[in-house]
Amino acid sequence: MRKLPASLAVLALASVGLVGCSIPAAADCPRPQVVDPDVMELITIDGQLGTEPQIDVYLPLSTPETAYQDVVRGDGAAITDAAQLVALDITIVSGETGETLVATAYDGSVDSVFSVERWEETIPAFDEALSCATEGSRIAMALAPGGIAEQAAVSLGIAESESAVAVVDVRKVYLPAANGSLVFNSGHGMPSVVRAPDGRPGIIVPDSAAPTEVVVQTLKKGDGAVVDGSAPVRVHYTGLTWDQREVFDTSWDGEPASLTLDGVVPGFAEALDGATVGSQILVVIPPDQGYGDQDQGAIPGGSTLVFVIDVLGLDTLEPAE
């Protein structure tokens, strides 16, 4: 299968020139509608979600601490972990002049997907202002000095002592790990799976002979969109060989992978096809549905593969049918 690149370029809004666990649901992640209403009443936001907003600021705006307000509150997945992937649209204006300093494309795509922690490298204020925010939300933020990283602030012409205003549309939130309901499997002759608190799986392979056909078990059943091959799917995965019992590849050391059903080995595609977002899947893949008799990097030829896959979301904004 295709491997997740080791790293992504640090996000700097490049398109517009600015350099065994339980995953909490939105209902379990309390978030105030507004923080510091006296500051936020100085900011007026107009326009439809998904289009560049019209921002009116009572000038000059200065705030010693970041304040924010959910102008629109979505009912989608919540941001509960800085490692989660998100697709955002952002407009930033000067707190001194009200001038728009930078804005994303607002083109409706999910081509630029990054983790929240990558965004925080450029806009540290997101650590607080995006906590428990939900997909489908529009959030207005009054950014205190230091709310934008120094290099980015300089590139925008924001002085060290100046505040700024940001409006963020949370267009897509991917799960940090599978959050579906546990499913009973007999487990006879199959690997067993344990989970770290963050959801990362550990795989224990039995001493018995490996299956000679693809075996797929749903360990957690999600209630999200269905993987049907019409859009790439974001997953976390860990893979090892039945005989060597050593992990040869995992996305958990980086960010989730974006995969297509025709870009992975047949057994892996079989496991994903028809799966639902939020599910965790165990699949055992014999050589003829994996890499065959040829060595593949650290994988010896003729290996039976074992994967645990967490289905975190689809790379599309369209609802599943």
N, C-alpha and C positions, 0 to 999 in steps of 0.2 A: 504494500500500500504506500501511498505517498506520505512523506513525513512532514510534520509541521516544521517550518523554518525555525532555526534556533532563536531568532529574535526579529522584531519588527523595528523600523525606524521610529525614533521617539516622535510622538505626535506633536506637531507645531502648527496645525491648521494650514498645511502646506498648500492646499488648493487655493488659498487666498492670501498667502504671503506671510503668515505668522509662523516665525520660526518656533459506617454504621451510624449513620448520622441523620439528623433531621435538618433540612434546609428551611429557614423561616419563610413563610408566605407573607404577602403584603399585610394581611390582617394581624400578623404577629410582629410587625415592625412599625411601631408607632412613629408618627411624623406630624409635627405641628403644621397647620395650614399657613401660618405666618410667624416669622421670627423678627422681632423689633418692628411692630406696625408703624411706629412714628417715623421711621426711616422709609419703610416701604410705601407709605402713602405719598411720598415725594416722587414716585415712579409710576407712570401710567403706560400700560401695554395694550396695543390694539393689533388686530389682524388674526387670521386663522392659523390654527396649529398646522405646522408643516410648511408655512410660508414665512418669509422674512418679516419679523414684527416691526410695527411702528412704535418707537420708544420715546416717550416724552419725560424729561427729567427736570425737576425744579432745581435750577443751577445757582451756584455750584453745589454739588452734592459731596458731602464728606461724612464718612462713618468710621469710627474707631474699630468696629468689629463687623464682620460679615453678617448681613441680614438677608433673608430670602422669603419668598412667598410663592405658593403654588397658585398660579393664575388659572391653570387648568389642571385638574388632578385626574390622571388616567387610572384605569382599573386593571392594568396588565401586571406583569411580574415586577417585583420590587428589587431595588439594588440593596443587597444585604452584605456584600463582600466586595472589597476593593479589587479582587481578581476577576470579577465578572466582566464579560464583554458587553459593550453597549454601542449603539449607533446614535449619535447626537447631532443636532444642528445648533449652532451657537452664533449669537450676535453680541459684540462687545462695543459699548459706547463710552466716551470720556465722561467722567464725573465733573470735569471742569467746563467743557464746551458743549456737551451733548452730541458731539460728532461721532458718527459710526466709524469705528477704527478697524473692524474686521467682521466678516460674516461668512459662514459656510455656504455651500452651494444651494441648499434647500431644493435638491433635485429628486428627493424621494427614494434615493438608492441606499443600499447597505454595503456599498463598496468600501467604505472606511469604517471598520469596526475595530475598536481598541478596548483594552481593559480600563476600568475606572482609574486604577493606579497609574496608568500611562497618562491619562488626562491630568491627574493630580501633579504630575511632573511639571506641567505647564501652568496649571491653575490650581494651586494648593487649596484654595477655598472650597473646591469641590468635595474635599474630604468630609466636610460638615454639610454643605448645601445639597449634596446628592444622596446623603444617607437616607435610605428607605424610600427614595423617590421611585415612582412607578412608571412603567411603560405607558405612553400616551399622555404624559404630563408636559405642561409648559411652566417653567420656573423662572421667575425674575429674581435677580441677585444684586445686592449692593455690595461690592467687593471692597473691603478695607485695604489700605496700603499693605502690600505684601501678599495680597490674595492672588496676584498673578506673579509667576516666577520672574526674577530680576531680568534675565536676558530677554524674555518675551515682553515684559513691560517696557524695556528700553526700545525694543524694535517697534513697539506701538507708539512710542512717544509719551508714555505715562511716567510722570516724575515719581520719585521714591515716596513722596508724601501724599500722592493723589489717590483718590478712590476711583472706581470705575463701576459700570453697570453691565451685567451680562444677562441675556435671556437664553435659556437652554430648553430646547425641545427634546424630550427623551423619546426617541422614535422606536427604539428596540432595546430590550433587556434580555440577555441570555442567562439561563440558569447557571449557578456556580458548580452544580453537581446534580445528578439525578435526584428528583424529589418525589417520585411516584410511590405508590403503595407497595409494600412488600408482597411478593408472590411466593407461594409454597411450591418448591420443587423437591422431588424425592432425593435428587442428588446422587443416586446410586451410580458409582463408577465415573462420576464427573468431578471436576475440580470444585473446591469450595472457595468462597470469597469472604474476606473480612474487610472492614472499612475503617479508615482513620476518621477523626472528627470532621475533617474538611471534605470527606467523601472519597478520598483517594483509596482505591481498592488494593488489597493484597490477595494473591492467588496461590492456593495450595493444591498442587497436582497429586492425585492418588498414585499408588504403586501399580495399579492395574493397567492393562493394555489400552492404548488410545483408540477411540472410535475410528471406524473406517469410512464413515460418512459425516457430513456436516451436522452438528448438533447445536441447536440454538435454545437457550433458556432465558426467559424474561425473569430477572431477579426483582426488579421494581417496575411497576406498570404506571407510566405517566398518562396524564389526561390531556396532553397538548396536541399540537398539529401532527399529522401523519407524514412520515418520510415516504415519498413516492417517486423520487428521482427528478421531480420538476424543478427543484432548487437545491443548492448545496446545503449540507447539514453540518452544524457545529457539534463536535463531540470531544469529550475527553476519553482517552483509551490507554490501556496498558496491555502489552503483548509479551508473551513468552512462548518457548517451545515446550512441548510435552516432555521430551526426553531430558533436555538440559535444565529445565525449570529455572531459568534465569531470564529476567526481563531484558529484552533486546530493544524495546522502544516504548516510550510513554510520552504522552502530551502533558502529563501532570507536572513535569519539570519546567514547562513553559506556559503557553497559552493554548486554549482549545484549537483543534484543527478544523478547517473547513474542507469537507470531502464531498465528492460526487460519487454516485453508485458505479459509474463507469471508470472511476479513477482508483479503485481499490481491487484487491483480489476477489474472485467470485464468492468465496465463502463469507468474506466480510460484508460484501454487498447484500448477500442473502440475509444476513443477520439484521442489517439496517432497513431493508425494504419492508415497509409496513409498520415499522416501529413508531411509537409516539414520543413526542417531546416530553421529557421528564422520566423516561424509562432508563433502566440499567440492564444491559444484556450481556450474558456470557455466551461465547461461541467457541466451539472447537472445530478447527478446519484441517482436514486431512491434506496431504501434499497435493493431490490432483485438483483441489479447490483453493490452493494457496500458491506457493512458489515452485511446486513441482520438484524435480530432482536436481535443480541447479542451486548452488550456493547463492545466497542473497545477503551480502554483507556478513553480519554476525550470525546469520541463520544458515545452518548446514542444509544441503540439499536433502530432500525427502523428509523434512520436518513436519510434524503436526503442530499447528499453531493454536494457541489459546489466547483469546482476547476478552477483556471486560470493557464494555463501551457504555459511556454515559451520553445520552442524547440531550443536548442542551438547547437546541433551537434550530430554526431554518433561516437561511440567508434570504429572506423575503419579508416584505411588509404586508403581503396579501394574506388574508385569513385562509386557513385550510378549509376545504370543502368536506 
